């Protein structure tokens, strides 16, 4: 198809087209013919026929009402007929694969002129490759799936598998041995928790909370018990299936009567007379990815106490979706086990030792949530900084008002504090054995999880106030703010409620108190 030829026009030329049936406007040195579009304009034709818009430079008016991405949509891009002579467009939105130059829109280590003791050249190379992949492959699917509520496209999952992104999201370990990671930008031997942090934070930039969980969030928390406690035979079968994106797994612990109280679970597993199988009965609730999972890492009450068993989707396993305040893309499920027969070889860890299996999983699960929360907050800071500069109120930009600057200051301070605490903990993880992490970091990570989600909710509230009515509207200028404000409570609950985690951290601190310490 031939490329459309754009005219070179003067501002005087445009000014002649200022009436109904002949209506042109200028937006950022680009000329648009809205003559036929005016009746389709969501705000009505009268808005376009205003004497300060028709035939005039409408750049300020446009960006006070619309996101830059609107101009990039095919149905609007084709309305452009020319450009203003001797002028060039200067406004830009999101540039695929590039870092933002908005202050505090990126963590310090990604900000030009700043330095970090943690991030090396391999981290920078991985970040660049993952960002481009996220922007070009994941982001479009995320926005589409948040709209229609369907699970993430298999094509996206397959492309992630080709680059071994699924494997990298499990963190460093033996499961990476022999794999080519992200086209070879980092080796399995180099890969550490900072590389994993980067992947998690880049995916979060999609601004689609439900989709983020739907993009195999269940695997991130459901597969580690298999990797760490499954038999060699079980791992040889399940791990490749899941990391290749051919099969899906979830963590099935929570029940209607037991959440943080893991030992209060009521789902039972009893052995058959020959001792070769478990018979499982019970229910699970709020299980991420449960609606489309093939495997369920399931907490059960057994004769010896609490045991974790890997259940394959089979006869007696039923799932149904739970409607939550974020999208069904996450596949949040209610699960029923009705006399489900499972081989005893599917037991993860020792019988009765399930609490250790789950506790070993909690640190990593909560740390991943902290990574996500920190980056999501930063994205909201960027949205608010942009909006307060382009939005005019009382004849001046919003950021000219002290009350707005005060909110921005608090949002930035919270975001930076969360990220810096996170980086410190991540550094400890890179330099501690798994056992040391369990002994020394459980309280730290619990505190950070509680702190980051509390900060996130405060930032969400401030962002809505800054965006006003747009902050509670699902489409348009503030749709990322509305989505964040609506979905941010999930982070405060998943992986342990804020109060429970704060108490866990305090109890660990108290246990570490020297007996002879006095004022």
Secondary structure, 3 states (H helix, E strand, C coil): CCCCCCEEECHHHHHCCEECCEEEEEECCEEEECCCCHHHCCCCHHHHCCCCCCCCECHHHHHCCCCCHHHHCHHHHCCEEEEECCCCCCCCCCCCCCCCCCCCCCCHHHCCCCCCCCCCHHHHHHHHHHHHHHHHHHHHHHHHHHHHCCCCCHHHHHHHHHCCHHHHCCCCCHHHCCCCEHHHCECCCCCCHHHHHHHHHHHHCCCCHHHHHHCCHHHHHHCHHHHHHCCHHHHHHHHHHHHCCCCCEEEECCECCECCCHHHCCCEEEECCCCCEEEEEEEEEEECCHHHCCEEEEEEEECCEEEEEEEECCCCEEEEECCCCCCHHHCCEEEEEEEEEEEHHHEECCCCEHHHHHHHHHHHHHHHHHHHHHHHHHHHHHHHHHHHHHCEECCEEHHHCHHHHHHHHHHHHHHHHHHHHHHHHHHHHHCCCHHHHHHHCHHHHHHHHHHHHHHHHHHHHHHHHHHHHHHHCCCCCCHHHHHHHHHCHHHHHCCCCHHHHHHHHHHHHHHCCCCCCCC
